[in-house]
Protein backbone atom coordinates (compact mmCIF):
# COMPACT_ATOMS: atom_id res chain seq x y z
CA UNK A 1 0.00 0.00 0.00
CA UNK A 2 1.12 3.61 -0.41
CA UNK A 3 2.34 5.61 2.56
CA UNK A 4 0.96 9.08 3.20
CA UNK A 5 1.69 12.24 5.17
CA UNK A 6 5.31 12.80 4.14
CA UNK A 7 4.51 16.49 3.72
CA UNK A 8 1.61 18.87 4.11
CA UNK A 9 1.47 22.08 2.12
CA UNK A 10 -0.80 25.00 2.86
CA UNK A 11 -2.37 27.10 0.08
CA UNK A 12 -4.44 29.42 2.27
CA UNK A 13 -5.37 30.09 5.88
CA UNK A 14 -6.14 26.90 7.74
CA UNK A 15 -7.63 28.03 11.07
CA UNK A 16 -5.76 25.13 12.65
CA UNK A 17 -7.36 22.51 10.40
CA UNK A 18 -5.31 19.97 8.43
CA UNK A 19 -4.41 21.54 5.14
CA UNK A 20 -1.93 21.56 2.33
CA UNK A 21 -0.64 18.78 0.18
CA UNK A 22 -0.06 15.19 1.30
CA UNK A 23 2.76 13.41 -0.52
CA UNK A 24 2.30 9.75 -1.41
CA UNK A 25 5.42 7.63 -1.99
CA UNK A 26 5.69 4.26 -3.68
CA UNK A 27 6.56 1.42 -1.33
CA UNK A 28 7.68 -1.50 -3.52
CA UNK A 29 9.67 -0.93 -6.73
CA UNK A 30 8.27 -4.01 -8.50
CA UNK A 31 4.66 -2.89 -8.10
CA UNK A 32 2.41 -0.33 -9.71
CA UNK A 33 -0.86 1.32 -8.84
CA UNK A 34 -4.03 1.65 -10.88
CA UNK A 35 -5.72 4.84 -9.72
CA UNK A 36 -9.34 5.53 -10.65
CA UNK A 37 -10.62 9.08 -10.13
CA UNK A 38 -14.33 9.03 -9.29
CA UNK A 39 -16.68 11.98 -9.90
CA UNK A 40 -14.19 14.03 -11.93
CA UNK A 41 -14.87 17.77 -12.16
CA UNK A 42 -11.72 18.75 -14.08
CA UNK A 43 -8.35 17.31 -15.07
CA UNK A 44 -5.09 18.42 -16.64
CA UNK A 45 -2.28 16.35 -18.18
CA UNK A 46 0.95 17.96 -19.35
CA UNK A 47 3.57 20.22 -17.82
CA UNK A 48 5.40 20.32 -15.54
CA UNK A 49 7.85 17.49 -16.15
CA UNK A 50 10.26 16.24 -13.51
CA UNK A 51 12.76 18.87 -14.66
CA UNK A 52 10.31 21.79 -14.58
CA UNK A 53 8.39 20.90 -11.39
CA UNK A 54 10.16 23.78 -9.57
CA UNK A 55 8.11 26.12 -11.80
CA UNK A 56 4.78 24.77 -10.48
CA UNK A 57 2.95 27.21 -8.14
CA UNK A 58 2.85 24.57 -5.36
CA UNK A 59 6.57 23.71 -5.54
CA UNK A 60 7.57 26.37 -3.01
CA UNK A 61 4.98 24.91 -0.64
CA UNK A 62 6.56 21.44 -0.78
CA UNK A 63 5.31 19.80 -3.98
CA UNK A 64 7.74 17.01 -4.86
CA UNK A 65 8.71 15.57 -8.23
CA UNK A 66 7.71 11.98 -8.98
CA UNK A 67 5.11 11.85 -6.20
CA UNK A 68 1.35 11.53 -5.86
CA UNK A 69 -0.13 14.28 -3.70
CA UNK A 70 -3.38 15.79 -2.49
CA UNK A 71 -3.74 19.57 -2.30
CA UNK A 72 -5.90 20.99 0.49
CA UNK A 73 -7.62 24.40 0.27
CA UNK A 74 -6.98 24.24 -3.47
CA UNK A 75 -7.07 27.50 -5.43
CA UNK A 76 -8.02 25.41 -8.50
CA UNK A 77 -11.18 24.12 -6.78
CA UNK A 78 -11.96 27.68 -5.64
CA UNK A 79 -11.62 28.87 -9.27
CA UNK A 80 -13.94 26.09 -10.47
CA UNK A 81 -16.50 27.10 -7.83
CA UNK A 82 -16.26 30.75 -8.92
CA UNK A 83 -16.79 29.82 -12.59
CA UNK A 84 -19.82 27.73 -11.66
CA UNK A 85 -21.31 30.52 -9.55
CA UNK A 86 -22.96 32.13 -12.61
CA UNK A 87 -25.16 29.06 -13.09
CA UNK A 88 -28.72 29.35 -11.77
CA UNK A 89 -28.24 25.82 -10.34
CA UNK A 90 -25.01 26.74 -8.52
CA UNK A 91 -24.60 25.67 -4.91
CA UNK A 92 -21.41 26.18 -2.90
CA UNK A 93 -22.15 22.97 -1.03
CA UNK A 94 -21.58 20.97 -4.23
CA UNK A 95 -17.87 21.84 -4.10
CA UNK A 96 -17.04 20.65 -0.58
CA UNK A 97 -16.90 17.03 -1.72
CA UNK A 98 -14.14 17.63 -4.29
CA UNK A 99 -10.44 16.92 -3.77
CA UNK A 100 -7.44 18.11 -5.80
CA UNK A 101 -4.88 15.43 -6.73
CA UNK A 102 -1.42 15.82 -8.33
CA UNK A 103 0.75 13.03 -9.75
CA UNK A 104 4.22 13.89 -11.03
CA UNK A 105 5.89 11.72 -13.69
CA UNK A 106 9.29 11.99 -15.42
CA UNK A 107 8.06 13.76 -18.57
CA UNK A 108 4.69 15.18 -17.45
CA UNK A 109 2.24 15.51 -14.60
CA UNK A 110 -1.45 14.86 -14.00
CA UNK A 111 -3.79 16.98 -11.89
CA UNK A 112 -7.39 16.12 -11.20
CA UNK A 113 -10.32 17.45 -9.20
CA UNK A 114 -12.49 14.50 -8.21
CA UNK A 115 -14.73 13.32 -5.40
CA UNK A 116 -12.40 10.45 -4.46
CA UNK A 117 -10.07 7.80 -5.79
CA UNK A 118 -9.90 4.03 -5.86
CA UNK A 119 -6.38 2.60 -5.77
CA UNK A 120 -5.38 -0.95 -6.67
CA UNK A 121 -1.81 -2.09 -6.14
CA UNK A 122 -0.54 -4.71 -8.58
CA UNK A 123 2.57 -6.80 -7.93
CA UNK A 124 4.65 -8.41 -10.67
CA UNK A 125 4.19 -8.80 -14.40
CA UNK A 126 0.84 -8.28 -16.11
CA UNK A 127 -0.10 -8.40 -19.78
CA UNK A 128 -2.05 -5.58 -21.42
CA UNK A 129 -5.40 -7.44 -21.62
CA UNK A 130 -5.29 -8.28 -17.89
CA UNK A 131 -4.29 -4.69 -17.12
CA UNK A 132 -7.33 -3.32 -19.01
CA UNK A 133 -9.58 -5.85 -17.28
CA UNK A 134 -8.21 -4.85 -13.89
CA UNK A 135 -8.74 -1.16 -14.64
CA UNK A 136 -12.40 -1.77 -15.53
CA UNK A 137 -13.19 -3.78 -12.40
CA UNK A 138 -14.88 -1.81 -9.65
PyMOL commands that set and color helices and strands:
alter all, ss='L'
color gray80, all
select helices_A, chain A and resi 53-55+59-61+75-84+92-95+128-136
alter helices_A, ss='H'
color red, helices_A
select strands_A, chain A and resi 21-24+31-38+42-46+68-71+99-104+109-114+116-123
alter strands_A, ss='S'
color yellow, strands_A
deselect
rebuild
show_as cartoon
